[in-house]
Amino acid sequence: MHSPTQNIKIPVSDKVALKGVYVITKATLETPYQFALNDRIEAIGRKVKALYDEESRLPFTDGRRIEIARQLELESVIFNQLVRELNSICKTEREVYNNIVPTVARTMMANNMFNASPTDDPLVRWAEVGASVQAPANSDTALIDTSTNYRNAIASRSNTLNIGYGSAFFGLTEVSGTFGEAGIFASGTSTKGTGILVSRVSITVTKTTSQTLTIDWSLTYS
């Protein structure tokens, strides 16, 4: 039997790995019905933002958190239905990117698993896009472009076994431009840059005010 202090060699195949993937869908809107769908999705996004901000101010033991969780679950169902419908009836372009999970994210995960009083809430809540083309690094704690980056709520979250999923939507006039980076944040508020950076990725996406962006992010623990 190994003593607690003895070094144990772990086979490469047994090591834990985190793999994040971004699927970014750009939709071009043309019809009144498509514009109406966009407006409904943006309204849900604003509601989810407000709920996340309220939740961030509450103690973990506050009963209001249970009610917020129920509201978020309902909004998530509607959000998913509307976003999938919009992207199915518009001209779309889809790109896939692999990301890194930086040190601050892995530290947060270990803290929540082994600290009786964790420092941060690990639930993913926010997605950001920014203009920087600087390559992702393990030392990243936020997006590099803090002047023009834009944050929206991850309005849908779920998991199946060891894979987590989150989706965020960027509406027609909420933000536009050429984006070179995107990121996912846990905890924090609607103020950009707050919370814990869970992933950062380099992208090449240009969005106009006639287009929407959907970020579908997955994280696999393997």
Buried (B, 14 or more C-beta within 10 A) or exposed (E): EEEEEEEEEEEEEEEEEBBBBBBBBBBBBEEEEBEEBBEBBBEBBBBBBEBBBBBBEEEEEEEEBEEBEEEBEEBBEBBBEBBEBBBEBBEBEEEEBEBBBBBBBBEBBEBBEEEEEBEBBBBBBBBBBBBBBBEBEEEBEBBBBEEBBBBBBBBBBEEEEEBBBBBBBBBBEBBBBEBBBBBBBBBBBBEBBBBBBBBBBBBEBEBEEEBBBBBBBBBEEE
